Amino acid sequence: MTARRDEVLIEELKSLPPEQHAEVEDFVDFLKARRERARDAAARLFRLKRLARGARSRIAVAAGRSADLSMRD
């Protein structure tokens, strides 16, 4: 946000009756929590993809070993 936009937002907040300030604060808390949930979900997805890549690599290595063993017979 720009400094001017911040000022406008603060003036808007000041123009609200005091009982609505709590509603604004609740909404800001909601937005922050939503952002944190999205960030956490993205991190979990990244970890799962990394885990899947590792599992595929281990499976490929194991499959290659068993192919080598079957060729020895």
C-alpha positions in Angstrom: 0.0 0.0 0.0 1.1 3.5 -0.6 1.4 6.0 2.2 -1.6 7.9 0.8 -3.7 4.8 0.7 -2.8 4.0 4.3 -3.9 7.5 5.3 -7.2 7.1 3.5 -7.8 3.8 5.2 -7.1 5.1 8.6 -9.4 8.1 8.0 -12.1 5.6 6.9 -11.6 3.6 10.1 -11.8 6.8 12.2 -15.1 7.7 10.6 -16.7 4.5 11.8 -18.5 4.4 15.1 -16.3 2.8 17.9 -18.5 -0.3 18.0 -17.6 -1.1 14.4 -13.9 -0.9 15.1 -14.1 -4.4 16.6 -15.7 -5.7 13.4 -12.9 -4.2 11.3 -10.4 -5.8 13.6 -12.2 -9.2 13.4 -12.1 -8.9 9.6 -8.4 -8.1 9.5 -7.8 -11.1 11.8 -9.8 -13.2 9.4 -7.8 -12.0 6.4 -4.5 -12.8 8.2 -5.7 -16.2 9.2 -6.8 -17.0 5.7 -3.4 -15.9 4.3 -1.6 -18.1 6.9 -3.8 -21.1 6.0 -3.1 -20.6 2.3 0.7 -20.4 3.1 0.5 -23.5 5.2 -1.4 -25.4 2.6 1.2 -24.4 -0.1 4.0 -25.6 2.2 2.2 -28.9 2.8 1.7 -29.4 -0.9 5.4 -28.6 -1.6 6.5 -31.2 1.0 4.1 -33.8 -0.4 5.4 -33.2 -3.9 9.0 -33.5 -2.7 8.1 -36.7 -0.8 6.5 -38.1 -4.0 9.5 -37.3 -6.1 11.8 -39.1 -3.6 9.5 -42.1 -3.5 9.4 -42.3 -7.3 13.2 -42.2 -7.3 13.5 -45.0 -4.7 10.9 -47.1 -6.7 12.9 -46.6 -9.9 16.1 -47.6 -8.3 14.5 -50.6 -6.7 12.9 -51.6 -10.0 16.2 -51.3 -11.7 17.8 -53.5 -9.1 15.2 -56.2 -9.5 15.5 -56.0 -13.3 19.3 -56.6 -12.9 18.7 -59.5 -10.6 16.2 -61.2 -12.9 18.6 -60.9 -15.8 21.2 -62.9 -13.8 19.0 -66.0 -13.7 
